[in-house]
Amino acid sequence: MACALWVASGAALPAAAEEAGEVNRTLLAAAKDSDRASVIAALDRGAAVDATTRTGDTALLTACKKGDAEIARTMIDHGANVKHANASGVTPLMAAAYGGYDGIAALLLARGADESLKDNRGMRAKDIAAQTQSNQVANLLSSH
C-alpha cells in the first residue's frame, strides 16, 4: 500500500528499491548468460532468489532451460522455489524434462520438485519427457 501511494504521488522510487530492481535484473541476466560468478555476486548483494522476468521465469528456471546444473544447484542451495511455475505454467522440472537434463531433474526431485504439476497445456514433466523422447528423464520420473 505504501509503495502504491508513493508511486501514485509521482515521487521517485527510493534508491534502495531501484538498487533491488537492478540487482534482480543482474541475477536474471547472469543466469541467462550462464555466469555463475555474477549469479553468486548478485545473490550476495541481496537479489531476490525467486525474482522473475516479465514472463515469470526465475534464475532457476532459466538455468534448467539451459541445462546449467551449476547455476541450478546454486539457486536451489540459496532457497529457490523448485515448484515455481512461469506464466506458461512451466516449472524447472518441466524445463529439465524438455531439455533431457536428467542430472538437473534428479536434483530438483531430491529437493522437492512436484512431478504432478501441469503446465497451461495440461502437460506434466513426464508427458514432456515422453514427447521430447528424453528417455533418461522419463525413466527417472517413472521410478520416482
N, C-alpha and C positions, 0 to 999 in steps of 0.2 A: 504494500500500500504506500509506504513512504517513497519507494522508488518511482511509483506511478505518479505521485504528487510532484516529485522532484522533476520528472520529465515533463509533466503537464505544465509546470511553471515556466518551462523554457530554459531552465538553468542547465549549465553544462554538467555532465556526469562527473562525480568526484574522480580524482586521479586514480584512486585505488580501484574503482570499477573499470576504468579504461585499461589499467595495467592488468587486471584479472582477465579481461577480454583478450588482450594481446598475448598473455602467457598461454591462454587456452588455444588461441589460434596457432601459436608456436608449437604446442603439443600436437595438434592435429596435423599440421604441415610436416612435422618431423616424423610422425608415424607414416604419413603418405610417402615420404622420401626414404623410409627405412633407416632413419638416422637415430640410432639408439642413444648415442651420447646426448643429442638435443632433446630426446624424449625425457631422459633422466633429468637433464638440466631444467626443463620446463616443470616437471613434477616437483623438483626441489625448490623451484620458485613459487610453488603454490598452485599450479594448474589443477583444475578440477579433473579428477581421473576419468569421469564419465562425461566430460564436455562433448558436445555434439556439433556436427556440421548442420547446414540447413536441411539436409535430408535425414538427419538423425544418426549418422554414422559416428561412432566413438573411435578413439585411437585403437582400442582393442579390436573392434570390428574391422577397421582398416587393415590392421596387421593380419587378421585372419583371412581377409580377402586376398592379401598379397602373399600369404604363406610365410610371413615373417615370424618364426617361432620365438626368436629372442625378444622382440618387442611385445608379442602376445604375452609371454611369460612375465616380462617386466610390468606390463599393465595389470595383469592378474595379481602379481605379488604386491602391487600398490593398491589393491582393492577394487579393481574394475568389476563392474557388474557383468558376469558371464551370461546372464539371461536377457540383457538389453536387446530390444528389437528396434530397428530403424523405421523410417516412415513406410517402407515396403513390408515390414514385419520380419525382415531378415535378422537373424541372430548370429553371433560369432560362430556357433556350431554349424549353422547352415552354410555360412561362408566357407568354413573349413571343408565341409562336405562337397560343396560346389567345386572347390579347387583341388580336391583329392588330398588334402593335407592331413593325413592320419595322425601324425605326431601332435599337431595342434588340436585335433578333435579329441585325442586321448587326454591331453592336458585339460581341455575345457570340461570334459566329462568328470575327470578326477576332482575338479574344482567346483562342481555343482551345476554344470550346464544342464538344461532341461530339454531332452530329446523329443518330448511330446509337443513342444510349441510348434505352431503353424504360421507360415508367412501369409501375406494377403491373398495368395493364390490357393491357400489351403495345403501347402506342401510342408512336410516335416523334414528334418535333416536326413532321415533315412530315405525319404522319397527323392530328395535332391541327389543323394549319393547314387541311388539306383539309376536315376535319369541321366546322370553325367558319367555313369559307369566308373565311379570312384569305388572300386571293389574293396580296397583295404578299409576305407571309411565305412562302407556298408557292412563289412564283416565286423568291424569294431562296434558299430551301433547295434547290430543284431545280437552280439554277445554281451552287451552291457545291460 
